Amino acid sequence: MLFLMRVDMGWTTVPSDTQNSLEEVLLATTHIRTYWGSQHLTNASGFFFQRDARLFLVTSSHVLQDQLTRHLPDRIEIELHTSAHDLSRIAIFSIPLFSQGAELWTRASDTAGSVDIAAIEIAVDRLPEQTLLRAFNVSNLDAGSEDVAIGDDLTVVGFPLGFHDTVHYLAVARSASIASAYGVRFQRQGYFLTDARTHRGSSGSPVLRRRRTAHSARSLDAWQLLGVHSTRMDMRTRDVIEDESLGLNCAWYTDVLLLITA
């Protein structure tokens, strides 16, 4: 386990005496609540991503704004652990989404349209002292020498329906697999499919593959960050009485993080 400590020129991680006592991926994910003023709107999931000395919160774009459903929050709150010895100790950290009417988050688009991933930079000097978190980085995007293919096992870590360990403020994980040709843009969109069982509140969850090469099982290095869970996919022509839901989901490719955190 690692402390993230505030320093004058950015931030650094410092090993604690409880290192390896908890899977680091659980400290890299956080529960998001969206608000309009003091009114709580929705629950969602997100994760931390480090780019050089900068720290970002990553989630789905529609968590921060969805014009179609008139979901228009002006701020979000996340939960941050503040003790390596007592995971029940947290701080609620508020992040504004606008400054003088301008969006503070970054999103991307491609030839097919909008990409449902957004990143908002966290002002590290505003974090509570002894904030305890882990962050994915560019190395987690790389498969290295390993092949990634349809049928591979995945893990989706997040907060379905806002559900989580409300004592220790930790996410839960769902098993999944790659359900479409990996590396191919499904129907020319910038995502692939998974077959995880998901719910509202899972939007923004990291979609992960455990590396087959030797890593500490509890280390964040053990995971490749393949996608960001967005939404469930179904067929409009499905008979809701005769046919079960497809049970398929869209996971947007994470290579776009290199663009929106540049």
matplotlib code that plots the C-alpha trace (Angstrom):
import matplotlib.pyplot as plt

x = [0.0, 1.3, 0.7, 0.2, 1.9, 1.7, 5.0, 6.0, 6.8, 3.9, 3.3, 5.0, 4.2, 5.8, 5.7, 3.9, 4.5, 1.2, 2.3, 0.8, -1.9, -4.6, -5.0, -3.8, -6.5, -9.1, -7.2, -7.1, -10.9, -13.4, -17.1, -18.4, -21.5, -22.8, -24.5, -26.3, -25.6, -26.5, -28.9, -27.5, -28.2, -26.5, -23.8, -21.0, -17.5, -14.1, -10.4, -7.2, -4.7, -1.2, 0.5, 4.0, 3.4, -0.2, -3.1, -6.5, -9.8, -11.2, -14.9, -17.5, -18.3, -22.0, -21.4, -20.3, -22.8, -25.5, -27.6, -29.9, -31.2, -30.6, -28.1, -26.2, -24.3, -22.0, -19.7, -18.8, -17.7, -15.3, -14.1, -10.4, -8.8, -6.7, -5.2, -3.2, -4.1, -7.8, -9.6, -12.8, -11.2, -12.0, -12.3, -15.0, -13.4, -15.4, -14.4, -16.1, -16.9, -17.0, -15.0, -16.7, -18.9, -16.1, -15.8, -12.9, -12.9, -11.4, -13.1, -12.4, -14.0, -13.0, -14.2, -17.3, -18.2, -17.9, -15.9, -17.5, -14.4, -13.6, -10.7, -10.6, -7.3, -7.1, -5.3, -2.9, -2.1, -5.8, -5.8, -6.1, -2.8, -1.8, -4.3, -4.0, -4.5, -2.9, -3.1, -2.8, -0.3, 0.8, 2.5, -0.9, -2.1, 0.6, 0.0, 3.7, 4.5, 1.1, -1.7, -5.1, -8.0, -11.7, -12.7, -10.0, -11.0, -11.6, -12.4, -14.7, -14.1, -16.7, -19.8, -22.9, -26.0, -23.6, -23.1, -19.7, -18.2, -19.6, -17.4, -14.0, -15.2, -13.9, -15.3, -16.5, -15.4, -17.3, -15.9, -16.3, -14.7, -13.9, -17.0, -15.9, -12.8, -10.3, -8.5, -11.4, -13.7, -17.1, -19.5, -16.7, -17.1, -14.2, -15.2, -15.2, -17.8, -17.7, -20.2, -20.0, -23.2, -23.4, -25.8, -26.3, -23.5, -20.9, -20.3, -16.7, -15.4, -11.9, -12.1, -9.0, -7.1, -4.7, -1.3, 0.0, 3.6, 5.0, 3.8, 2.7, -1.0, -1.8, 0.2, -1.4, 1.3, -0.5, -3.2, -3.6, -6.2, -8.1, -11.2, -13.7, -17.1, -19.8, -23.2, -25.1, -25.9, -29.2, -31.4, -34.5, -36.2, -35.8, -39.0, -38.8, -40.9, -39.4, -35.8, -33.2, -31.1, -28.0, -25.8, -23.3, -21.6, -19.5, -16.0, -14.2, -10.6, -8.2, -5.7, -7.7, -6.3, -3.0, -4.8, -7.0, -4.3, -1.6]
y = [0.0, 3.5, 6.9, 9.7, 12.7, 16.3, 17.9, 21.3, 20.1, 17.7, 14.4, 11.3, 7.9, 6.7, 3.1, 2.5, -0.2, -1.8, -2.1, -5.2, -5.5, -4.5, -4.9, -1.6, -1.6, -0.8, 2.4, 3.4, 3.4, 5.7, 6.3, 9.4, 11.3, 14.0, 17.1, 20.2, 22.6, 20.6, 18.2, 14.7, 13.5, 10.1, 7.6, 6.5, 5.0, 6.4, 5.8, 7.7, 8.1, 9.6, 11.4, 12.6, 14.7, 15.3, 13.4, 12.9, 11.4, 9.4, 8.4, 8.2, 11.5, 11.0, 10.9, 14.6, 15.7, 14.1, 16.5, 13.7, 13.0, 16.6, 15.3, 18.5, 18.4, 21.3, 19.4, 15.9, 14.4, 11.5, 9.6, 9.6, 7.3, 9.2, 6.4, 3.3, 1.8, 2.5, 2.3, 3.6, 7.0, 9.0, 12.6, 13.8, 15.7, 18.1, 18.8, 21.6, 20.9, 24.4, 27.7, 30.8, 28.6, 26.6, 22.9, 21.8, 18.3, 17.0, 14.6, 13.4, 12.6, 10.5, 9.9, 8.1, 10.9, 11.4, 9.1, 8.3, 8.9, 12.1, 13.1, 16.0, 17.1, 17.0, 19.9, 17.8, 20.7, 20.7, 17.0, 16.3, 15.5, 11.8, 11.1, 7.4, 6.4, 4.6, 5.7, 3.8, 5.2, 4.8, 1.5, 0.0, 0.6, -1.6, -5.3, -5.8, -9.1, -10.6, -11.3, -10.0, -11.7, -12.5, -14.6, -13.3, -12.9, -9.4, -7.7, -4.6, -2.7, -0.2, 0.8, -0.8, 1.1, 2.8, -0.5, -0.9, -1.6, 1.3, 0.7, 0.7, 2.6, 0.0, -0.9, -4.4, -6.4, -8.2, -10.9, -10.5, -11.5, -9.9, -10.4, -8.9, -8.8, -7.0, -4.2, -3.9, -0.9, -2.5, -1.2, 1.4, 2.9, 3.3, 0.5, -3.3, -5.5, -7.3, -9.7, -8.5, -8.2, -4.5, -1.9, 1.8, 3.3, 1.1, 3.8, 4.9, 1.7, 0.5, -2.7, -4.7, -7.7, -9.5, -9.8, -13.4, -12.4, -12.5, -9.5, -9.2, -10.2, -7.1, -4.6, -2.2, -3.4, -6.8, -5.2, -3.9, -1.1, -2.1, 0.0, 2.2, 0.7, 2.9, 1.3, -1.9, -2.9, -4.5, -5.0, -2.8, -5.7, -8.0, -9.5, -8.5, -11.5, -14.2, -13.1, -12.3, -9.2, -9.7, -9.1, -7.2, -3.9, -1.2, -0.7, 2.3, 1.7, 3.5, 4.6, 7.9, 8.7, 9.5, 12.3, 13.8, 13.8, 15.2]
z = [0.0, -0.8, 0.5, -2.0, -0.3, -1.4, -2.3, -3.6, -7.2, -7.6, -5.8, -5.0, -3.4, -0.2, 0.9, 4.2, 6.7, 5.5, 1.9, 0.1, 2.7, 0.2, -3.6, -5.0, -7.7, -4.9, -4.0, -7.7, -8.0, -6.4, -5.9, -7.7, -6.7, -9.1, -7.8, -9.0, -6.1, -3.0, -4.9, -5.3, -8.8, -9.6, -8.5, -10.8, -10.8, -11.7, -11.4, -11.0, -13.8, -13.5, -16.4, -15.5, -12.4, -13.1, -11.6, -13.3, -12.4, -15.3, -15.8, -18.6, -20.3, -19.7, -15.9, -16.1, -18.7, -20.8, -22.8, -24.0, -20.5, -19.2, -16.7, -16.0, -12.7, -11.8, -9.4, -8.3, -5.0, -4.5, -1.5, -0.6, 2.0, 4.6, 6.7, 5.8, 9.1, 9.2, 5.9, 7.4, 7.6, 4.5, 3.2, 0.8, -2.0, -4.1, -7.7, -9.7, -13.3, -14.5, -14.2, -15.5, -17.6, -19.2, -18.8, -16.6, -17.9, -21.2, -23.6, -27.1, -30.3, -33.4, -36.9, -35.5, -33.1, -29.3, -27.2, -23.8, -21.7, -19.8, -17.6, -15.1, -13.6, -9.8, -8.1, -6.0, -3.7, -2.6, -1.6, 2.1, 3.8, 3.8, 1.0, 0.3, -3.4, -6.3, -9.9, -13.2, -15.6, -19.2, -18.5, -17.6, -21.1, -22.7, -23.1, -23.5, -25.2, -24.3, -26.7, -26.0, -27.7, -27.6, -24.7, -22.3, -18.7, -17.5, -14.2, -13.9, -10.6, -9.6, -7.7, -9.3, -8.1, -5.7, -3.9, -2.1, 1.3, 3.1, 6.2, 4.3, 1.2, -1.3, -4.7, -5.7, -8.7, -11.4, -13.7, -17.4, -20.7, -24.0, -26.2, -29.5, -31.6, -29.5, -31.4, -33.8, -33.3, -32.8, -35.5, -36.2, -32.7, -30.4, -28.1, -27.7, -26.0, -22.7, -21.2, -17.6, -15.5, -14.9, -13.4, -13.3, -11.3, -13.0, -15.7, -15.5, -14.1, -15.3, -17.4, -16.5, -17.6, -15.2, -16.8, -17.3, -16.6, -13.1, -10.9, -7.4, -7.4, -5.3, -7.3, -9.8, -12.2, -12.3, -14.4, -18.0, -18.3, -21.4, -21.3, -19.5, -19.0, -20.5, -20.9, -21.5, -25.0, -26.1, -29.1, -29.6, -31.3, -28.3, -26.9, -23.2, -22.3, -24.5, -24.6, -21.9, -22.2, -24.2, -21.2, -23.3, -22.5, -24.2, -23.0, -24.7, -25.6, -23.2, -25.8, -25.9, -22.4, -24.1, -26.0, -23.3, -20.6, -22.9]

ax = plt.figure().add_subplot(projection="3d")
ax.plot(x, y, z, "-o")
ax.set_aspect("equal")
plt.show()
